[in-house]
Amino acid sequence: MKYFIIFFSAFLLIGCKKDKETVSSQASGDSSTIVQDSMKNETSSGEISVETFPFPTEIKECSCYFAKNKADFENEKYIYADDAGKTAYMKLDGKRLAMNLISSSDMEVDEELNKEIESGEYKISVKGKKIKNEEALLFQGTLTIEKPDGTRITMPIYGECGC
């Protein structure tokens, strides 16, 4: 039994050392081997960084809130929230923003969700289709953000609206 433990420990030690060498050799290699997540852009000229945030404490009753996907939604990693009326909240380029809703569809009547938001730096469009009609309405769609310089990003969203 002692020999098994010693053999197993040596095996793990060699395996871990080999993984570290692989990682360091990849990092020093050419940049074409580095994979970057397109949804997590770093802030610089011509890019838009969309970050997650907790549910806004300013919202007290009816609201719409969305994440990038169902898993993030269930883990409360929101990228958009609004008070189903006048104010939308997002964290863009490292700044938490409260922006005025310009237009919003009536979710109770429509099968589709449409919201338009504008601030000084961003024009945001939220579009979705109702996928479940319960106490809270579930939607799946897209979120598009544009900057005045023409930079544009579109990403999938999943979330709900309700009171």
DOKOLDO-154061 format. One line per 4 residues: number of its first residue (from 1); their letters; for each residue x, y, z of C-alpha. Coordinates in steps of 0.05 Angstrom, whole numbers. Example, Ala and Ser with C-alpha at 12.3 -4.5 7.8 and 13.67 -1.06 7.14 Angstrom:
BEGIN
1	as	246:-90:156 | 273:-21:143 .
END
This chain:
BEGIN
1	mkyf	0:0:0 | 58:47:16 | 88:36:-53 | 21:52:-86 .
5	iiff	17:119:-49 | 88:137:-67 | 79:117:-140 | 13:155:-144 .
9	safl	44:218:-112 | 102:216:-161 | 54:208:-219 | 14:269:-197 .
13	ligc	77:311:-187 | 102:295:-257 | 33:307:-288 | 26:375:-254 .
17	kkdk	96:397:-275 | 81:378:-347 | 17:420:-348 | 55:482:-323 .
21	etvs	106:473:-379 | 51:468:-431 | 17:532:-406 | 82:572:-405 .
25	sqas	102:548:-474 | 34:568:-502 | 38:637:-470 | 105:651:-504 .
29	gdss	81:625:-571 | 51:666:-626 | -12:707:-612 | -55:668:-661 .
33	tivq	-61:612:-610 | -93:658:-557 | -169:653:-556 | -207:714:-532 .
37	dsmk	-279:715:-510 | -314:763:-556 | -367:780:-503 | -315:805:-454 .
41	nets	-282:861:-491 | -230:902:-454 | -243:977:-454 | -205:1013:-508 .
45	sgei	-221:1054:-568 | -273:1020:-612 | -296:967:-563 | -353:961:-514 .
49	svet	-346:922:-449 | -411:894:-421 | -405:871:-349 | -451:834:-301 .
53	fpfp	-480:867:-239 | -527:848:-182 | -601:866:-186 | -608:942:-176 .
57	teik	-633:963:-107 | -668:1022:-140 | -720:975:-172 | -776:963:-122 .
61	ecsc	-834:932:-161 | -844:913:-234 | -781:901:-274 | -747:868:-333 .
65	yfak	-678:837:-323 | -634:797:-370 | -569:757:-371 | -528:731:-430 .
69	nkad	-558:661:-423 | -603:617:-380 | -544:594:-335 | -522:665:-320 .
73	fene	-595:685:-308 | -603:629:-257 | -538:652:-224 | -563:724:-222 .
77	kyiy	-508:751:-268 | -549:806:-301 | -525:850:-358 | -590:892:-363 .
81	adda	-646:912:-317 | -702:963:-319 | -760:985:-276 | -811:968:-331 .
85	gkta	-823:1041:-343 | -771:1096:-344 | -700:1075:-322 | -653:1021:-349 .
89	ymkl	-590:998:-314 | -526:969:-345 | -452:966:-331 | -415:987:-393 .
93	dgkr	-341:1001:-402 | -331:995:-326 | -385:1045:-308 | -453:1029:-277 .
97	lamn	-504:1070:-315 | -577:1090:-302 | -607:1110:-369 | -675:1135:-391 .
101	liss	-719:1088:-430 | -743:1121:-494 | -795:1069:-514 | -819:1003:-489 .
105	sdme	-871:953:-515 | -929:929:-472 | -906:860:-451 | -975:837:-429 .
109	vdee	-1005:848:-498 | -947:834:-545 | -911:768:-558 | -849:810:-572 .
113	lnke	-808:855:-528 | -778:920:-556 | -742:972:-515 | -700:1032:-537 .
117	iesg	-652:1067:-491 | -606:1126:-505 | -553:1160:-463 | -498:1208:-483 .
121	eyki	-450:1152:-502 | -495:1094:-521 | -556:1075:-561 | -585:1009:-536 .
125	svkg	-638:964:-566 | -670:904:-531 | -711:856:-573 | -741:791:-550 .
129	kkik	-795:739:-560 | -838:711:-505 | -818:638:-491 | -860:626:-429 .
133	neea	-922:659:-403 | -930:649:-328 | -932:697:-269 | -868:728:-297 .
137	llfq	-859:729:-372 | -795:695:-398 | -761:725:-459 | -703:706:-504 .
141	gtlt	-673:755:-554 | -616:803:-569 | -585:865:-539 | -551:914:-586 .
145	iekp	-507:971:-562 | -480:1025:-607 | -431:1082:-595 | -430:1147:-634 .
149	dgtr	-363:1127:-666 | -399:1068:-700 | -376:1014:-652 | -431:962:-646 .
153	itmp	-440:898:-606 | -499:849:-608 | -507:793:-558 | -560:742:-538 .
157	iyge	-603:754:-476 | -647:711:-432 | -691:738:-376 | -758:757:-350 .
161	cgc	-806:814:-340 | -858:816:-285 | -884:847:-221 .
END
